[in-house]
Amino acid sequence: MADLSQLVKAYDVRGVVPDQWDEPLAEIFGAAFATVTDATAIVVGHDMRPSSPGLSAAFARGAASRGADVTEIGLCSTDELYFASGQLDLPGAMFTASHNPARYNGIKMCRAGAAPIGQDTGLADIRALAEKWLENGVPAVGVETGTLVRRDVLGDYAAYLRSLVDLSGIRPLKAVVDAGNGMGGHTVPTVLDGLPVDLVPMYFELDGTFPNHEANPLDPKNLVDLQARVRETGADIGLAFDGDADRCFAVDERGEPVSPSAVTALVAARELAKHPGATIIHNLITSWSVPEVVREHGGVPVRTRVGHSFIKQEMADSGAVFGGEHSAHYYFREFWNADTGMLAALHLLAALGAQDGPLSALVAAYDRYAGSGEINSTVADQDASTAAVRAAFAGQDGVTFDELDGLTVTSADWWFNLRASNTEPLLRLNVEARDAEGVARVRDQVLAIVRA
């Protein structure tokens, strides 16, 4: 019997196909999802992985067996599935393993209106029911089987995104886009169609084996091809999407990466121009520049833990118009508080095209400090290593501590956050300081303790 404790994570289902899960188990998940959400209708989509169509269809059959009518939107990005869930007001399931290797697949689930389903908001119940039915069989229900209908929402999704950003007056731009053989290759041409953007496509062929590079732009090695093409073509901007195209990274006209914190600050300023005095969410590893820019533009910054379930909950609780994470997830109230890298990309294109300067000059105002990026260390005892770091800094003047998410240590000239991975024996370190020398000094001091 499948071990669901290895398969059901904090926010989603994810594992190796067929070793850890397969289509019969996907069908049970579909039945459990429809039961737990009490859905009479749901929407289901999938990415380009070889196993995705079969798993998605099995899930749909399972939901239909409990009486739910299923709208299958087929190939889509994760944010396109969120769009469908929001627009149709239906619970949704997206089959993807994002940037994981080809043999993996997973399910990201949401309630109607793209409201997240995580461990504490239904996922544990879905797992418990699936485990029960795995052992005892799925009981019959006294309802008619739901209907299965196909629907293409790509055009509606693209039109909706474009309705949220004024691109009418932008100058002609050349943009290189690296889809990494992921779902950006499916969505980008439709979203950008008709705009004054000379699109230079890279790896738009949908291929869940990722033949060119891993579809994870967070790793600098996966940006190398994009950076080279931007320089070769004299492009104004480069954009890179991850496998399910819900995250978007940017490089400037020199091929230099643009900090996701700078993108968060830039989009925050644009959203505050539309919604004066609004709340903006940022997680605790975004740059100091984010709350600074928010305050300068009359907004209210709210700091939260890392992770989409925390951001989305805080968005809903506070009525925030926008939220950003340093991992390049961007959340919009106008998009049902869900994350969409494509909408962030449109904001970047609009801001760049509305003025004559290069992207590097535009983002300089939002990129004020030096950062280390995320540094992972394998440790035997996460708690002991964290305690040792805290002890080492405890005697220093002017240093403060907080434990909102891991350990954050702050002084007048630098801060760092050290937090444990939920799934691996890792500690993740992020350092920011007023200059690169400060980053190096603090980074080396912390790593010497963590890796001792």
Secondary structure, DSSP 8 states (H G I E B T S, - for coil): ---HHHHB-SSSEEEETTTT--HHHHHHHHHHHHHHTT-SEEEEEE-S-TTHHHHHHHHHHHHHHTT-EEEEEEE--HHHHHHHHHHHT--EEEE--TTS-TTEEEEEEEEGGGEE--IIIIIHHHHHHHHHHHHH-----SS----EEE---HHHHHHHHHHTS--TT---EEEEEE-TTSTHHHHHHHHHTTSSEEEEEES-S--TT-SSS-S-TTSGGGGHHHHHHHHHHT-SEEEEE-TTS--EEEE-TTS-EE-HHHHHHHHHHHHHHHSTT-EEEEETTS-THHHHHHHHTT-EEEEE-SSHHHHHHHHHHHT-SEEE-TTS-EEEGGGTTEE-HHHHHHHHHHHHHTSSS-HHHHHHTT--SEE---EEEE-S-HHHHHHHHHHHHHTSTT-EEE-SSSEEEE-SSEEEEEEE-SSSSEEEEEEEESSHHHHHHHHHHHHHHHT-
